[in-house]
């Protein structure tokens, strides 16, 4: 049996209705002349659509959440990713690395029963790993359902307000106004714990309490209180500066006086000790030769007295002479009282006196 004869061989056209169907399919896809029919073009387009729908390109800052028949299957990372074509798998792309910001204001009651308006700012992004899945499907905001606000914004706002009320309500007004560092750290931790508890898939990257102001109704009294506190701090600073200046000076003066007292004490003790030893030596010498020692002490004493005082000498003929002599105070003495010329004393003659008589400082001594 020839293989190349029409209607012969194992691939001969079936007869009856099946053959007619085959002819019709050939007409649709190939046409009577063997060309590319309409269904061929449709099939080719579907093949190209399936091919392009099987790949998904994800940017570096994005993540792709894959659903297979409507259930979560996996999360795509950056780069080209393969997936089954729709409707088997679908991909939702989220901006996982973009930092977003939320700013709001809330009125809070402090621990000491003061009302304050707190303005806060939250910076956040989607967590890595399961963060994109939780952000899309673990919770749903009412505003996101209606399309009025982005997904996660309403939950984040309420959690941030709760964190601010928690930390501010446990502290006084002064702490809230002037010592907000610890409050910021505590509020940031409380907010992150709340977001993790709700499985929001969000991570807080920054939290600040921008300002704390009282309501408008009591702002004037509040400004007066702040002004008084600033004056108090200024006065305390000036007092500390004055104390830091005067205290070292007082300590230096006290140390100097103490050193001078110590030196005076040591000098006095040394002088007294020397005088005592000298007296002991004089006593010993006096016991050996009383007359000689007495005479020597008298001469030394007179020498010391005469060297330290001015001298006036009266001669036998009543001439009075001023004799300053050389000494420690000789220049000052000469400048104060120059030498007087000899004068005759206008006094009555007196009785004859001993040969040796001298007047020293107005006192008479006969020898």
C-alpha positions as a Markdown table, in Angstrom:
| # | Residue | x | y | z |
|---|---|---|---|---|
| 1 | Unk | 0.0 | 0.0 | 0.0 |
| 2 | Unk | 1.4 | 3.3 | -1.1 |
| 3 | Unk | 2.0 | 5.9 | 1.7 |
| 4 | Unk | 1.8 | 8.9 | -0.5 |
| 5 | Unk | -1.5 | 8.2 | -2.1 |
| 6 | Unk | -4.4 | 10.4 | -1.1 |
| 7 | Unk | -6.7 | 8.7 | 1.3 |
| 8 | Unk | -4.2 | 5.8 | 1.8 |
| 9 | Unk | -1.9 | 4.9 | 4.6 |
| 10 | Unk | -2.2 | 5.3 | 8.4 |
| 11 | Unk | -2.9 | 9.1 | 8.2 |
| 12 | Unk | -5.8 | 9.0 | 5.8 |
| 13 | Unk | -8.6 | 11.3 | 6.4 |
| 14 | Unk | -11.4 | 9.7 | 8.4 |
| 15 | Unk | -14.7 | 9.4 | 6.7 |
| 16 | Unk | -18.1 | 10.6 | 7.9 |
| 17 | Unk | -18.8 | 13.4 | 10.3 |
| 18 | Unk | -15.3 | 13.5 | 11.9 |
| 19 | Unk | -13.7 | 14.1 | 8.6 |
| 20 | Unk | -16.1 | 17.0 | 7.9 |
| 21 | Unk | -15.2 | 18.5 | 11.3 |
| 22 | Unk | -11.5 | 18.2 | 10.5 |
| 23 | Unk | -12.0 | 19.9 | 7.2 |
| 24 | Unk | -13.8 | 22.7 | 9.0 |
| 25 | Unk | -11.0 | 23.2 | 11.5 |
| 26 | Unk | -8.5 | 23.2 | 8.7 |
| 27 | Unk | -10.5 | 25.9 | 7.0 |
| 28 | Unk | -10.6 | 28.0 | 10.2 |
| 29 | Unk | -6.9 | 27.8 | 11.1 |
| 30 | Unk | -5.3 | 27.3 | 7.7 |
| 31 | Unk | -7.8 | 28.2 | 5.2 |
| 32 | Unk | -8.4 | 26.5 | 1.9 |
| 33 | Unk | -5.0 | 27.5 | 0.6 |
| 34 | Unk | -3.1 | 26.5 | 3.8 |
| 35 | Unk | -2.7 | 30.1 | 5.2 |
| 36 | Unk | -3.0 | 31.4 | 8.8 |
| 37 | Unk | -6.7 | 31.8 | 9.7 |
| 38 | Unk | -8.5 | 33.9 | 12.4 |
| 39 | Unk | -8.3 | 31.3 | 15.1 |
| 40 | Unk | -4.6 | 31.0 | 14.5 |
| 41 | Unk | -4.2 | 34.7 | 15.2 |
| 42 | Unk | -6.3 | 34.4 | 18.3 |
| 43 | Unk | -4.3 | 31.4 | 19.5 |
| 44 | Unk | -1.0 | 33.2 | 18.9 |
| 45 | Unk | -2.2 | 36.3 | 20.8 |
| 46 | Unk | -3.3 | 34.2 | 23.7 |
| 47 | Unk | 0.1 | 32.5 | 23.8 |
| 48 | Unk | 1.9 | 35.8 | 23.8 |
| 49 | Unk | -0.4 | 37.1 | 26.6 |
| 50 | Unk | 0.2 | 34.1 | 28.7 |
| 51 | Unk | 3.9 | 34.4 | 28.2 |
| 52 | Unk | 4.1 | 38.0 | 29.3 |
| 53 | Unk | 1.7 | 37.4 | 32.2 |
| 54 | Unk | 3.9 | 34.7 | 33.6 |
| 55 | Unk | 6.7 | 37.1 | 34.6 |
| 56 | Unk | 6.6 | 40.0 | 37.0 |
| 57 | Unk | 9.3 | 42.7 | 37.4 |
| 58 | Unk | 9.6 | 44.1 | 41.0 |
| 59 | Unk | 11.6 | 47.3 | 41.7 |
| 60 | Unk | 14.2 | 47.5 | 44.5 |
| 61 | Unk | 11.8 | 49.5 | 46.8 |
| 62 | Unk | 8.8 | 47.2 | 46.1 |
| 63 | Unk | 7.5 | 43.8 | 47.2 |
| 64 | Unk | 4.9 | 41.7 | 45.4 |
| 65 | Unk | 2.3 | 39.7 | 47.3 |
| 66 | Unk | 1.2 | 36.7 | 45.3 |
| 67 | Unk | -2.3 | 35.1 | 45.6 |
| 68 | Unk | -3.0 | 31.7 | 44.1 |
| 69 | Unk | -6.7 | 31.2 | 43.6 |
| 70 | Unk | -7.3 | 34.0 | 46.0 |
| 71 | Unk | -5.1 | 32.6 | 48.9 |
| 72 | Unk | -1.8 | 34.0 | 49.9 |
| 73 | Unk | 1.1 | 32.0 | 48.5 |
| 74 | Unk | 4.4 | 34.0 | 48.7 |
| 75 | Unk | 6.0 | 37.4 | 48.6 |
| 76 | Unk | 8.1 | 38.4 | 45.6 |
| 77 | Unk | 11.4 | 40.2 | 46.1 |
| 78 | Unk | 13.1 | 42.7 | 43.8 |
| 79 | Unk | 13.9 | 41.5 | 40.3 |
| 80 | Unk | 12.2 | 39.4 | 37.6 |
| 81 | Unk | 9.9 | 36.8 | 39.1 |
| 82 | Unk | 7.9 | 33.9 | 37.5 |
| 83 | Unk | 4.2 | 33.3 | 38.3 |
| 84 | Unk | 1.3 | 31.4 | 36.9 |
| 85 | Unk | -0.8 | 33.5 | 34.6 |
| 86 | Unk | -4.1 | 35.0 | 35.6 |
| 87 | Unk | -6.5 | 33.8 | 36.9 |
| 88 | Unk | -4.3 | 31.2 | 38.6 |
| 89 | Unk | -2.1 | 33.7 | 40.4 |
| 90 | Unk | -2.3 | 37.5 | 40.9 |
| 91 | Unk | 0.3 | 39.9 | 42.2 |
| 92 | Unk | -0.3 | 43.1 | 44.3 |
| 93 | Unk | 2.7 | 45.4 | 44.5 |
| 94 | Unk | 3.3 | 47.5 | 47.6 |
| 95 | Unk | 6.0 | 50.2 | 48.3 |
| 96 | Unk | 7.8 | 48.4 | 51.1 |
| 97 | Unk | 10.9 | 50.6 | 51.4 |
| 98 | Unk | 9.3 | 54.1 | 51.0 |
| 99 | Unk | 9.3 | 56.1 | 54.2 |
| 100 | Unk | 5.9 | 57.7 | 54.8 |
| 101 | Unk | 5.1 | 60.4 | 57.3 |
| 102 | Unk | 2.0 | 61.0 | 59.5 |
| 103 | Unk | 1.5 | 64.3 | 61.5 |
| 104 | Unk | -1.4 | 65.0 | 63.8 |
| 105 | Unk | -2.3 | 66.8 | 67.0 |
| 106 | Unk | -4.1 | 65.4 | 70.1 |
| 107 | Unk | -5.3 | 67.1 | 73.3 |
| 108 | Unk | -4.0 | 65.2 | 76.4 |
| 109 | Unk | -4.5 | 65.4 | 80.2 |
| 110 | Unk | -1.3 | 65.3 | 82.2 |
| 111 | Unk | -0.7 | 63.6 | 85.5 |
| 112 | Unk | -1.1 | 66.8 | 87.4 |
| 113 | Unk | -4.4 | 67.5 | 85.7 |
| 114 | Unk | -3.3 | 70.0 | 83.1 |
| 115 | Unk | -4.5 | 70.0 | 79.5 |
| 116 | Unk | -1.9 | 70.3 | 76.8 |
| 117 | Unk | -2.1 | 70.0 | 73.0 |
| 118 | Unk | 0.6 | 67.6 | 71.7 |
| 119 | Unk | 1.7 | 67.7 | 68.0 |
| 120 | Unk | 3.5 | 64.6 | 66.9 |
| 121 | Unk | 5.1 | 63.2 | 63.8 |
| 122 | Unk | 5.5 | 59.5 | 62.9 |
| 123 | Unk | 7.7 | 58.2 | 60.1 |
| 124 | Unk | 7.0 | 54.6 | 59.1 |
| 125 | Unk | 7.4 | 51.9 | 56.4 |
| 126 | Unk | 6.4 | 48.3 | 55.7 |
| 127 | Unk | 8.4 | 45.6 | 57.5 |
| 128 | Unk | 10.5 | 43.1 | 55.6 |
| 129 | Unk | 9.4 | 39.5 | 55.4 |
| 130 | Unk | 5.7 | 39.0 | 56.2 |
| 131 | Unk | 5.2 | 42.8 | 56.6 |
| 132 | Unk | 3.7 | 43.3 | 53.1 |
| 133 | Unk | 1.3 | 40.4 | 53.5 |
| 134 | Unk | 0.1 | 41.7 | 56.9 |
| 135 | Unk | -0.2 | 45.2 | 55.6 |
| 136 | Unk | -2.6 | 44.1 | 52.8 |
| 137 | Unk | -4.6 | 41.3 | 54.4 |
| 138 | Unk | -4.1 | 41.0 | 58.2 |
| 139 | Unk | -6.3 | 44.1 | 58.9 |
| 140 | Unk | -8.4 | 46.6 | 57.0 |
| 141 | Unk | -9.1 | 50.3 | 57.7 |
| 142 | Unk | -12.6 | 51.6 | 57.2 |
| 143 | Unk | -11.3 | 54.5 | 55.2 |
| 144 | Unk | -9.3 | 52.1 | 53.0 |
| 145 | Unk | -12.5 | 50.2 | 52.3 |
| 146 | Unk | -14.3 | 53.3 | 51.1 |
| 147 | Unk | -11.2 | 54.6 | 49.4 |
| 148 | Unk | -11.0 | 57.9 | 51.3 |
| 149 | Unk | -7.6 | 57.3 | 53.0 |
| 150 | Unk | -4.6 | 54.9 | 52.3 |
| 151 | Unk | -4.5 | 51.5 | 53.9 |
| 152 | Unk | -3.0 | 51.6 | 57.4 |
| 153 | Unk | -3.2 | 55.4 | 57.9 |
| 154 | Unk | -6.3 | 55.3 | 60.2 |
| 155 | Unk | -5.0 | 52.4 | 62.4 |
| 156 | Unk | -1.6 | 54.2 | 62.7 |
| 157 | Unk | -3.2 | 57.5 | 63.7 |
| 158 | Unk | -5.3 | 55.9 | 66.4 |
| 159 | Unk | -2.3 | 53.9 | 67.7 |
| 160 | Unk | -0.1 | 57.0 | 67.8 |
| 161 | Unk | -2.7 | 59.0 | 69.7 |
| 162 | Unk | -3.0 | 56.2 | 72.2 |
| 163 | Unk | 0.8 | 56.0 | 72.7 |
| 164 | Unk | 0.9 | 59.8 | 73.3 |
| 165 | Unk | -1.9 | 59.7 | 75.8 |
| 166 | Unk | -0.2 | 56.8 | 77.6 |
| 167 | Unk | 3.1 | 58.5 | 78.1 |
| 168 | Unk | 1.8 | 62.1 | 78.7 |
| 169 | Unk | -0.8 | 60.9 | 81.1 |
| 170 | Unk | 1.8 | 59.4 | 83.3 |
| 171 | Unk | 4.0 | 62.5 | 83.6 |
| 172 | Unk | 3.6 | 66.1 | 84.9 |
| 173 | Unk | 3.3 | 69.3 | 82.9 |
| 174 | Unk | 6.9 | 70.3 | 83.5 |
| 175 | Unk | 8.2 | 67.0 | 82.2 |
| 176 | Unk | 6.0 | 67.3 | 79.1 |
| 177 | Unk | 7.2 | 70.8 | 78.4 |
| 178 | Unk | 10.9 | 70.7 | 79.1 |
| 179 | Unk | 12.0 | 67.0 | 79.3 |
| 180 | Unk | 10.5 | 65.3 | 76.3 |
| 181 | Unk | 13.3 | 63.0 | 75.4 |
| 182 | Unk | 12.2 | 60.1 | 77.6 |
| 183 | Unk | 8.6 | 60.7 | 76.5 |
| 184 | Unk | 9.5 | 60.3 | 72.9 |
| 185 | Unk | 11.4 | 57.1 | 73.4 |
| 186 | Unk | 8.6 | 55.6 | 75.5 |
| 187 | Unk | 5.9 | 56.7 | 73.0 |
| 188 | Unk | 7.8 | 55.2 | 70.1 |
| 189 | Unk | 8.2 | 51.8 | 71.9 |
| 190 | Unk | 4.5 | 51.8 | 72.9 |
| 191 | Unk | 3.4 | 52.6 | 69.3 |
| 192 | Unk | 5.5 | 49.8 | 67.8 |
| 193 | Unk | 4.2 | 47.3 | 70.3 |
| 194 | Unk | 0.6 | 48.3 | 69.4 |
| 195 | Unk | 1.3 | 47.9 | 65.6 |
| 196 | Unk | 2.8 | 44.5 | 66.1 |
| 197 | Unk | -0.1 | 43.4 | 68.3 |
| 198 | Unk | -2.5 | 44.4 | 65.5 |
| 199 | Unk | -0.3 | 42.6 | 62.8 |
| 200 | Unk | -0.3 | 45.8 | 60.7 |
| 201 | Unk | 3.1 | 45.0 | 59.1 |
| 202 | Unk | 4.3 | 48.5 | 59.8 |
| 203 | Unk | 7.6 | 49.6 | 61.4 |
| 204 | Unk | 8.1 | 52.9 | 63.1 |
| 205 | Unk | 11.4 | 54.5 | 61.8 |
| 206 | Unk | 11.0 | 57.9 | 63.6 |
| 207 | Unk | 8.8 | 59.5 | 66.2 |
| 208 | Unk | 8.9 | 63.0 | 67.5 |
| 209 | Unk | 6.8 | 65.2 | 69.8 |
| 210 | Unk | 7.2 | 68.5 | 67.9 |
| 211 | Unk | 5.4 | 70.8 | 70.3 |
| 212 | Unk | 3.5 | 71.0 | 73.5 |
| 213 | Unk | 1.2 | 73.9 | 74.0 |
| 214 | Unk | -1.8 | 74.6 | 76.2 |
| 215 | Unk | -5.3 | 75.4 | 74.9 |
| 216 | Unk | -5.9 | 78.9 | 73.6 |
| 217 | Unk | -8.1 | 79.6 | 76.6 |
| 218 | Unk | -5.2 | 79.4 | 79.1 |
| 219 | Unk | -2.3 | 80.3 | 76.9 |
| 220 | Unk | -1.6 | 83.7 | 78.6 |
| 221 | Unk | -1.3 | 82.1 | 82.0 |
| 222 | Unk | 0.8 | 79.4 | 80.5 |
| 223 | Unk | 3.2 | 81.9 | 78.9 |
| 224 | Unk | 3.5 | 83.7 | 82.2 |
| 225 | Unk | 4.4 | 80.4 | 83.9 |
| 226 | Unk | 7.0 | 79.7 | 81.3 |
| 227 | Unk | 8.5 | 83.2 | 81.7 |
| 228 | Unk | 8.7 | 82.7 | 85.4 |
| 229 | Unk | 10.4 | 79.4 | 85.0 |
| 230 | Unk | 12.9 | 80.9 | 82.6 |
| 231 | Unk | 13.6 | 83.7 | 85.1 |
| 232 | Unk | 14.1 | 81.1 | 87.8 |
| 233 | Unk | 16.6 | 79.1 | 85.6 |
| 234 | Unk | 18.4 | 82.3 | 84.7 |
| 235 | Unk | 18.8 | 83.4 | 88.4 |
| 236 | Unk | 19.9 | 79.9 | 89.3 |
| 237 | Unk | 22.5 | 80.0 | 86.5 |
| 238 | Unk | 23.8 | 83.4 | 87.7 |
| 239 | Unk | 24.0 | 82.1 | 91.3 |
| 240 | Unk | 25.9 | 79.0 | 90.2 |
| 241 | Unk | 28.3 | 81.2 | 88.2 |
| 242 | Unk | 28.8 | 83.6 | 91.2 |
| 243 | Unk | 29.4 | 80.6 | 93.5 |
| 244 | Unk | 31.9 | 79.1 | 91.1 |
| 245 | Unk | 33.8 | 82.4 | 91.2 |
| 246 | Unk | 33.6 | 83.4 | 94.8 |
| 247 | Unk | 34.1 | 80.1 | 96.4 |
| 248 | Unk | 37.6 | 79.4 | 94.9 |
| 249 | Unk | 38.6 | 83.0 | 95.8 |
| 250 | Unk | 37.5 | 82.5 | 99.4 |
| 251 | Unk | 39.3 | 79.2 | 99.6 |
| 252 | Unk | 42.4 | 80.8 | 98.3 |
| 253 | Unk | 42.2 | 83.6 | 100.9 |
| 254 | Unk | 41.6 | 81.0 | 103.6 |
| 255 | Unk | 44.6 | 79.0 | 102.4 |
| 256 | Unk | 46.8 | 82.1 | 102.4 |
| 257 | Unk | 45.8 | 83.2 | 105.9 |
| 258 | Unk | 46.3 | 79.7 | 107.1 |
| 259 | Unk | 49.8 | 79.5 | 105.6 |
| 260 | Unk | 50.7 | 82.9 | 107.1 |
| 261 | Unk | 49.4 | 81.8 | 110.5 |
| 262 | Unk | 51.4 | 78.7 | 110.2 |
| 263 | Unk | 54.5 | 80.7 | 109.3 |
| 264 | Unk | 54.0 | 83.2 | 112.1 |
| 265 | Unk | 53.5 | 80.3 | 114.6 |
| 266 | Unk | 56.7 | 78.6 | 113.4 |
| 267 | Unk | 58.7 | 81.9 | 113.5 |
| 268 | Unk | 57.4 | 82.8 | 117.0 |
| 269 | Unk | 58.2 | 79.3 | 118.3 |
| 270 | Unk | 61.7 | 79.4 | 116.7 |
| 271 | Unk | 62.3 | 82.9 | 118.2 |
| 272 | Unk | 61.1 | 81.9 | 121.6 |
| 273 | Unk | 63.2 | 78.8 | 121.5 |
| 274 | Unk | 66.3 | 80.8 | 120.5 |
| 275 | Unk | 65.6 | 83.4 | 123.2 |
| 276 | Unk | 65.3 | 80.6 | 125.8 |
| 277 | Unk | 68.5 | 79.1 | 124.7 |
| 278 | Unk | 70.3 | 82.5 | 124.7 |
| 279 | Unk | 68.9 | 83.1 | 128.3 |
| 280 | Unk | 70.2 | 79.8 | 129.4 |
| 281 | Unk | 73.6 | 80.6 | 128.1 |
| 282 | Unk | 73.5 | 84.0 | 129.7 |
| 283 | Unk | 72.5 | 82.4 | 133.0 |
| 284 | Unk | 75.5 | 80.1 | 132.8 |
| 285 | Unk | 77.9 | 83.0 | 132.0 |
| 286 | Unk | 76.4 | 85.1 | 134.8 |
| 287 | Unk | 77.0 | 82.4 | 137.3 |
| 288 | Unk | 80.6 | 82.3 | 136.2 |
| 289 | Unk | 81.2 | 86.1 | 136.2 |
| 290 | Unk | 78.3 | 88.1 | 137.5 |
| 291 | Unk | 80.0 | 91.6 | 137.4 |
| 292 | Unk | 81.4 | 91.2 | 133.9 |
| 293 | Unk | 78.1 | 89.8 | 132.5 |
| 294 | Unk | 76.1 | 92.5 | 134.1 |
| 295 | Unk | 78.3 | 95.2 | 132.7 |
| 296 | Unk | 78.3 | 93.7 | 129.2 |
| 297 | Unk | 74.4 | 93.4 | 129.3 |
| 298 | Unk | 74.2 | 97.1 | 130.4 |
| 299 | Unk | 76.5 | 98.3 | 127.6 |
| 300 | Unk | 74.7 | 96.2 | 124.9 |
| 301 | Unk | 71.3 | 97.6 | 126.1 |
| 302 | Unk | 72.5 | 101.2 | 126.1 |
| 303 | Unk | 74.1 | 100.7 | 122.6 |
| 304 | Unk | 70.8 | 99.5 | 121.3 |
| 305 | Unk | 68.8 | 102.3 | 122.9 |
| 306 | Unk | 71.1 | 105.1 | 121.8 |
| 307 | Unk | 71.3 | 103.7 | 118.2 |
| 308 | Unk | 67.5 | 103.8 | 117.8 |
| 309 | Unk | 66.9 | 107.3 | 119.3 |
| 310 | Unk | 67.8 | 111.0 | 118.7 |
| 311 | Unk | 70.6 | 112.4 | 120.8 |
| 312 | Unk | 70.6 | 115.8 | 122.6 |
| 313 | Unk | 73.8 | 116.7 | 124.5 |
| 314 | Unk | 74.2 | 119.7 | 126.8 |
| 315 | Unk | 77.7 | 120.9 | 127.5 |
| 316 | Unk | 79.0 | 122.4 | 130.7 |
| 317 | Unk | 78.6 | 126.0 | 129.4 |
| 318 | Unk | 74.9 | 125.4 | 128.7 |
| 319 | Unk | 75.4 | 125.0 | 125.0 |
| 320 | Unk | 72.8 | 122.6 | 123.6 |
| 321 | Unk | 73.8 | 120.5 | 120.6 |
| 322 | Unk | 71.6 | 118.2 | 118.5 |
| 323 | Unk | 73.6 | 115.2 | 117.5 |
| 324 | Unk | 71.7 | 112.8 | 115.1 |
| 325 | Unk | 74.7 | 110.5 | 114.6 |
| 326 | Unk | 74.6 | 107.8 | 111.9 |
| 327 | Unk | 71.9 | 105.2 | 112.2 |
| 328 | Unk | 69.0 | 103.6 | 110.5 |
| 329 | Unk | 66.9 | 106.7 | 110.8 |
| 330 | Unk | 69.6 | 109.3 | 110.3 |
| 331 | Unk | 68.5 | 110.6 | 106.9 |
| 332 | Unk | 64.9 | 110.9 | 108.0 |
| 333 | Unk | 66.0 | 112.5 | 111.3 |
| 334 | Unk | 68.1 | 115.1 | 109.5 |
| 335 | Unk | 65.3 | 115.9 | 107.1 |
| 336 | Unk | 62.8 | 116.2 | 110.0 |
| 337 | Unk | 64.9 | 118.3 | 112.4 |
| 338 | Unk | 68.1 | 120.0 | 111.2 |
| 339 | Unk | 71.0 | 120.5 | 113.6 |
| 340 | Unk | 70.4 | 123.5 | 115.8 |
| 341 | Unk | 73.2 | 126.1 | 116.2 |
| 342 | Unk | 74.8 | 126.4 | 119.7 |
| 343 | Unk | 72.9 | 128.8 | 121.9 |
| 344 | Unk | 73.4 | 130.1 | 125.4 |
| 345 | Unk | 71.1 | 128.8 | 127.9 |
| 346 | Unk | 69.3 | 131.6 | 129.7 |
| 347 | Unk | 69.2 | 130.0 | 133.1 |
| 348 | Unk | 70.5 | 130.9 | 136.5 |
| 349 | Unk | 73.9 | 129.5 | 137.6 |
| 350 | Unk | 73.5 | 126.3 | 139.4 |
| 351 | Unk | 75.5 | 124.5 | 142.0 |
| 352 | Unk | 78.7 | 122.9 | 141.0 |
| 353 | Unk | 78.0 | 119.4 | 139.5 |
| 354 | Unk | 80.2 | 116.3 | 139.4 |
| 355 | Unk | 82.8 | 116.2 | 136.7 |
| 356 | Unk | 81.0 | 113.6 | 134.6 |
| 357 | Unk | 77.4 | 114.5 | 133.9 |
| 358 | Unk | 75.4 | 113.8 | 130.8 |
| 359 | Unk | 71.7 | 114.5 | 130.0 |
| 360 | Unk | 70.3 | 111.7 | 127.9 |
| 361 | Unk | 66.6 | 111.9 | 126.8 |
| 362 | Unk | 65.9 | 114.4 | 129.6 |
| 363 | Unk | 67.2 | 112.0 | 132.4 |
| 364 | Unk | 70.3 | 112.6 | 134.6 |
| 365 | Unk | 72.9 | 110.0 | 135.3 |
| 366 | Unk | 75.8 | 110.5 | 137.7 |
| 367 | Unk | 78.8 | 108.3 | 137.5 |
